[in-house]
C-alpha cells in the first residue's frame, strides 16, 4: 500500500518535528502494511510555506537514516496545497509539488466557511493540465452543512480523498460524512493524514477492515491498493459521475383516476 496524504517529513509544518519522529512514523507505516508514502507537507500562504529545497532536504535526511537502518521504504514528494487565488499560478510556475511528480495535485479547503469560487477554480486547475484531489472532504464544515456544494465540487471534476481516522469514532460528524460519501460512491482515495507517531498516525488496520467489509473486495482493491499506484505511475483514475435524481412520478390508483374524472365531468 501507498499513503498519498501524510505529514511524515520533519520540521516543515504541523507534522513530524524531528528526524526521530519521522522514523517512528515510517516504522508504524511498515507495521500496518505500507510500502511507501507520498509526503504532502502543507503549502498554506501566511502559515506554512516550506520551500522545495527544504522539502527535498527533509526527505533525504529520512531516506539516509532509513538506509543506515536497512529499512526499505519509498518516500515520494508532494504538497497539500491550500486552495486560493494563487493556486493556478503556483502550479504553472512549479512552486509546489504535485503528487509524485504526476498530474495529480492534493488541495484542501478552509475548514470553516465556503470558497464560493471553488468549483470554477477546480475546473481551471484541470484546464491547466492537472487533476485536483480534494483532501479529507468529510472534515469541512461545508460538507456537513451544504452537501450540495460539495457535490458541485465533485461534478466540477475533483477526485475525493477521505481520512481513515474519520472512521474511528462512530458518533462523530466526520464518520457520518465519510460514510455518506462512500455510500454515494464519491471516494476515489483514502489517506491517513498522519501528523505524528501518536496523533492521526498510520495505525489504521481496523479502519481498512471496515472499508473492506462495507464496500467489498473489488472497491477496496481499486481505491485502497490500485489508485495510489496509479498516482505514482501518473495513470487515469476512474470516478463515478454524479447524476441528478429524476423526480419520481406518483402513480394514481385506478379508483382515484375514476373519482377525479367524475369530478371534472360534473
Buried (B, 14 or more C-beta within 10 A) or exposed (E): BBBBBBBBBBBBBBBBBEBEBBBBBBBBBBEBEBBBBBBBBBBBEEEBBBEBEBBBBBBEBBBEBBEEEEBEBBBBBBBBBBBBEBBBEBBEEEBBBBBBEBBBBBBBBBEEEBBEEBBEBBBBBBEEEBBBBBBBBBBBBBBBEEBEBBBBBBBBBBBBBBBBBBBBEEEBBBBBBBBBBBEBEBBBBBBBBBBBBEEBBBBBEEBBEBBBEEBEEEBBEBBBEEBBEBBBEBEEBEBEEEEEEEEEEEEEEEEEEEEEEEEEEE
